[in-house]
Amino acid sequence: MDLDYVLHTYARDYTHFVKGSGARLFDESGRDYMDFGSGIAVCSVGYGNERLAKAISEQAYNLIHTSNLYGIEPQARLAKRLVELSGYDMRVFFANSGAEANEGALKIARKFGEQLGGIKRYQIITLDSSFHGRTISTLKATAQSKMHDYFGPYPDGFVYAKDLAEIPSKISDVTCAVLLELVQGEGGITPFKREEILHLEKFLKAKNILLMIDEVQTGIYRSGELFASQKYGINPDVITTAKGLGGGVPIGAVMTTLKDIFVPGEHGSTFGGNFLSTRAGLEVLEILEEERSSGRLERTITCFKDRLKDLQKSYPEIFIEEVGLGLMRGLRMRDVESLEKFIKKAKENRVLILKSGKNTARFLPPLTITLEEMEEGFKRLEKAIGDLG
């Protein structure tokens, strides 16, 4: 049915998962798979989480959706919680995905550039190997030429820098913003250096250019804090987030210090921020804030990182280095062929991992993964490495 009726936009693995529990997924034959990818960083509180399921169920029995023409209590509460937990003086707009959140950020930047007076400022600088979404404008913001085939013409105004150091030379009289990920999810899982980001922030503020941080993947405690921006000690003008916020329920958010940048009618979403998605987001934040404040999250991060480093040290002929931030981690391998073989053997041994960049195995386990689940997963990875031959 999938092949016959669904557009072929994914190179699917047809393992049929029917349920999940914690960090495990179960197929129709009852075999369990340790998921070290958590739905590409979406299932932040794991599978079958009773608290999240109860919150979603209770909300569904009352109201799922009314539209943004009316007040939505859990939306207001979730916005307040995001602001309070981040410590940033911002307002929030809710969408349905990371791409939509980034669309909102691009519109904020363009209106900001329009309001400055004089020459219209519209250019937005992004970095090579970035990924910001699959809409026409966020695809163009993604500085990967291989992704730009077929879908042009694209909107003007996107400029690419090969690294942070090149950004100043790319700035012109019409630059209004810089959009970047602090750890590139599709670009190899290498965190930027803190001092470099701090220097860039100071430079951009002096130029009155917006610093916009794409935290679609790094956000919602994946770094160990609500946002990676907090770990870097920066104060962005705009933050976007999505993935882990709903624990599997589609939601995205753009937050900005430009609290009055829009007036009614200039931006919107039919489904964005509805009762169901924001109630899920509230429960996810409560669960993960408890994980962080109790110290469990930091212990989990340390243990997972140490186990990856042990693998790298034990098999230096396979793994070049261990990289990452929080529970967004990678093992750099010798080449693409080695990476593909490793991912395949891991799956055969019932561990799910992902690819990033050209040669990095990406690990994004649920933030609530237990030590027992972690140890079982790494035990299976050791077997997979043995199977590499």
N, C-alpha and C positions, 0 to 999 in steps of 0.2 A: 504493500500500500504506500509506503514511504517513497519508493522509487517511482511509482505510478502517479501519485497525486501531489507530492510535495516538491517544490522547486529544488533543484540540486545545487544548493549553496553551501553545503557542508560535506566534507569527506568523512562520512560517518563510520564509526565502529558500531556494528549492529548487536553488541551485547545488550540484552534486554533486562534492564534493571527494573525491579518491581517494588522495592522498599529500601529503607535505609534506617540506620540506628547509629547515633554518634558519628564517628568518622568512617563507618562502614556502609557500603552499598551491597545489596543482595540481588542476584540475577534470578531468573525464573526457575533455575535448577537448585536454588538455595545456596549457591556458592557465594562467599563473601569476598569483597574487594576493599582494601584499605584505600580510601580516597585522599591522596595527598595533593589534590587539586581543588577540592571543594566547589565544584561547578564553576571553575575559573574565578575563585575568590568570592563567590556569592553566598555559599552556605556557611556563613561565618559562625553560626552556633550549632553546626552539625545537622545531621538528619534525624527526623523524628523527635525533635526537641519538644517536650511536653508543654513547657511554658509558652513557647511560640505558637504551637498548634492550638492551645486553649485560647490564647488571645485572638488569633485569627478566627476561630470558630465562634467565639462569643460576639465578635464584631460582625461577622457574616450574618448571624441571626438577627441583628439589629439593623445596621445600615452598611452597605458596601459602597454606595456611591449616591451623591446627590447633585454633583457638579460644583464648580467653583463660583457659581452665582450666589452661593449661600455660605455662611460660616461653617467651618469644619473643625470641631474642637480638637481631635487628635492631631490635625495638621498644625494648629497653633501651638499645641503642647510639644510636638516634635521639633518645630522650629525653635522654640524657647530652649529645649533641652540641648539641641546642637550648639546653640550660641553659648549657653552656660558651660557646657563641658569643654568647648573649644577655648573659651576665654576671649574670643574675637567679637568685637562690637559690629555685628553684621545683621542683615535681614536675609531671609531664605525664600527661594522659589522652588517648588517641587515639580518634578517631571517624572518620566517613566523609565529613564535609562541614562547611562553615562553620556551617550552621544547627545541626547536632548539637553542634559545639563551643560555640556560644552557648547551647544548651540546658544543657550542662554548667556553663557560667558562671552561668546563672540559678539552677541547683540549688545551686551553691556559695554564692551570695549568700543564698539563702533559708535554707540550713542555718546559715550564719554568723549571720544575724539571729535564728535560733531559739536558738542557743547562748549568746547574750549574757545571758540571764536577764531577768527582769522582763517587760515588754511584748514581744510578738512583733514583730520588725521584718521586714517583708516587701516594702516598696515599693522599686521600682527606677526610677530616673530615666533617661530617654533623651532625645535631641534631635530636634526637628523635622527632617524630610527625611532621617532616618537610614534605614538598612536593615540588618536583623539576621537575616533568614531567612524561610522560608515554612512552618514548623511553626506550630501554633496559638499557642504562647507567644512564639516569636521574631517571628511576624507581629504580635502585639500589642505587642511591644517596639519594632517598627518604627513610628516616629511619622509615619505617612502615612495619614490617614483614608481615602483612596481605596482603600487595600489592605485595609480592614477589613470591607468589605461581604460579606454572605452567611455568614461563617464563625463568627459568634458563637453562643452566648455565650463570651466569652474569660475566661481566668483574671484575677482581680483583681490589683491591685498595680503597675500601670505608670503612671507619671506623666511627662508630656512638658514639656520646657522649650524655649522658642523659640530660645535661644542659651545660651552658657556663662554669661553674666552673670545669667541668670534662674535658674540651678540653685540657688543658696543659698535663694532665696525658695520653692522647691518642696520643700525638705527639711522633713520632719515627724518626729515621735517614732518613726514606724514605717519610716523610710527605712533601707535596709541597703546600697544600692549605687548607683553611677552607671555606666552603660554607654555608651560613645561611641566613634566612629571619629575618628581624628586628621585624616583626610581623608575626607570623605563620598563614597563611590564612586558612589552613586546620587543624590547631592544637589548635584552641580555641581563637584566636584573642587577645592574651596577648602580649603587647609590652615588649621587653627586656628593662631593666633599662639602661639609658644613660651611667652612670658611669661604668657599667659592660662592655658595648661595647667598650668604650674608653680604658679601661684597657686591654681588649683582643686585640684591635688594636695595642697598644704599645708593648704588649708581642709578637705578631706575627711578627711585623716589626723587632724586635730585633733578631728573629730567622730566618729572611729572608723567611718567609712563607706567601703566598698570602692570603689576606682577600678578599673574593668574596661575594658580597651581592646580593641575589636574590630579585630583586624589580619588579618581574613580576606583582604582585598585589599591592604592596605599592607604586610603581612608578607612574609617570605622574600625580602629584599633589594630589593623594589620601590622602597623609599625610598632605597636606597643602603647601608643597614645591614640586618642581619637583621630588626629590627623598627623601625618608625618611632618607637616609644617611646624607643629609644636615642638617636635624633636629637634628640628633645625633652628628653632628660635627666631623664626621670621613672622612677619605680619602681612600676609598677602592681601591684595585688594579684592581678589576673587578666589574662591575655592569651589571646585566641583567634586561631587562624590556620587556614588551609586552602589554597585555590586553588593557589598556586604550589609548595606543598611537595612534591607528588608528580609534578610535571611533566606531569600529565595522568592519573595514577592517582589515584582518589578517596581522599582522606585529610583529616582535620581534627584539630586538637589544641587542648586547653585547658590552659594552664599557670597555676599558682598558687603564691603564697608560703604559702598555707594547706595545708601539706604533708600534714596528717593530718585534713583536713576530712571525708573519706569513710572508712568502714570497708567491708570486703567485703560486697557485696550491695546497697549503696546507689546504685551507678551502674554502668553497664556497656554493652557493645556486642558483638554477635556477630562482626561483621567488623572492627570498629575496631582498628587497629594490627596487622593480620595480617602475615605474613612478606612478602608481595608489596608491599604499600603502604609499609611502613617501610623495606624495602630500596631501593625507589625514592626515598623521602625522603632516605635517607643519601647516595645518589649525587647527587641534586639539590643538597643542601647542599654537598657537596664541590666540585661544578662551580662553583657560584655563589660560594663562599668564595674560590676561586681567582680568579674574575673580580674580586671586590672587592679582595683583597689585592694583586693585580697592578696595580691602578689602572685596568684596562680598563673596569670598570663605571662609575666616576666619569667617565671620558672619554666613554663612551657617553651617560650622562645629560646631560652638558654639551652635547654635540653635538646631541642630540635636542631639548633645550630651546631651544638657539640657533636651530635650524631652524624651530621653531614660532614663536618670537618674530619671526623674519624674515618669516614669513607674515603675522603679525598687523600688523607695521609696513608691509608692502607692500600689504596690503588692509584698511586700517582701516574702510572702508565695509562690510566683511563681518564682520570679527572685532573684537570690542570689546577683549578682553584675553587674554593667555596666563596660565594658572594651573597649579598642581600642585606635586607633590613627587616627586623622583626620576624614575622612569619611569612615574609615574601622573600624567598631564598632561591639560590641557584647553584648548580654544579656545572662549571665550565668544562667542556670535553674537547677532545682533540680535533674533531671534525664533525660535519653534518651526519655522515654515515654512522659514526659511533653513537651519536645522540639518538638517531632513529632506531638503531638496534637496541640501545639501552631501554628506551621507552617501550619498545615491543616486548622485550624480555621481562620488564617490570610488570606489564599487563598480563603476560602469561603466568607470572607468579602472583597475580591478583593484587597488584599495587598500581594505582592510577597516578601518573605524573604528566607534566605538560612540557611543551617546548617554548623557548624564548630565544629570539635572535637566531643566529646561525648555528650556534653550538652549545646552548645552555639548557640543561634540564631544569625546569621550573617547579618549585614546591610551594603550594599554597594550602596547607592543611586547614581544617576548621580550627578556629581560635580556641575552641573548647575541647580539642583532642585530649584524651587522657594519656598518661604515661604508658599504660598497658597497650593502648592502641598504637602509640608511637613505636614502642619496642617491637610489636608484632609486625608493623609495616617495615621497619628497618631489617628485621630478620628475613623477611621475604625479599627485600632489596639485595641483601647479601647473596641470597640464592640466585637472584636474577643476574648479578655480576658474575657469579660462578658459571652461569649458563652462557655468558658471552663468548667463552672459549678463548 
